[in-house]
């Protein structure tokens, strides 16, 4: 039993920083149901309750590729300017209700071109929706890594046009296996040279080396990165973790999603604890609240219930997330102060585990 486990309401009030949530994977069930019918699209369920159960049944897809299939449904439902604005606003409000004091949301705007929407119009609608919420937030523009490099470059240019007006960073998302970040090196170089912050999905469905490859290409943060734990088990690769620690590379870990996509077998076996104890900067996130049928608070609950992590760890992770956020410094500082205050009220230290000397044991 975890001695500092909190109740559901206390966990919801615990200050959190959200760095990794896909807007097209985090619609409210009620909103998705309404949008599907408003756009005369096929709905795989007769009512909202059945639609919720439809997603419940598919949450444990067992592979990243199968997990991603549900996005065809949500992208089609969101493919109007009012719907995009609504989904962004509701996502920000849902995060705020979960105790978030700072949030970044992400999406691939060019996916909506097939539905007749320009990328700039998509970004503007999403930013308008986020701005309606009092939660300090920003938008990360994604490109889909399985598409041609020219498409990735167009996504980079789109992000750069809106950088400083609500867009805060760039990401590569989509199926990782067979599509390393290096295939998009030219577009990432454009992003890096312009100074736009990058967080790249890596080490979710591929090996530990992909995490450092993404860092070499300019990523300040890594989406998931859980396979970095392989390097803790292999003396010949342990330098990869040492490099991640030395570079202050931050992992955006999404525990339940990692179970659902087959990256790890369970929360209890999740490498978040081992990586945290090895001194890696990381934090916990939702990834897709609809696809995985979770909340930020339920993620916190699962970690406290099934791992050795405590509330002090979760608050420290949130503090690390605020430090690594791409939002303006003033907003990061306010978020960090809220977390520090919450820790002080509980008499808890905010302190990352010290990295083990040369990481001599896993």
Secondary structure, 3 states (H helix, E strand, C coil): CCCCCCCHHHHHHCCEEECCEEHHHCCCHHHHHHHHHHCCCCCCCCCHHHHHHHHHHHCCCCCHHHHHHHHHHHHHHHCCHHHHHHHHHHHHHHHHHCCEEEEEEEECHHHHHHHCCCHHHHHHHHHHHHHCCCCCEEEEEEEECCCCHHHHHHHHHHHHHHECCCEEEEEEECCCCCCCHHHHHHHHHHHHHHCCCEEEEECCCCCCHHHHHHHHCCCCEEEECHHHHHHHHCHHHCHHHHHHHHCCCEEEECHHHHHHCCCCCCCCCCCHHHHHHCCCEEEECCECHHHHCCCHHHHHHHHHHHCCCCHHHHHHHHHHHHHHCCCCHHHHHHHHHHHHHHHHHCCCCCCCCCCCHHHCCC
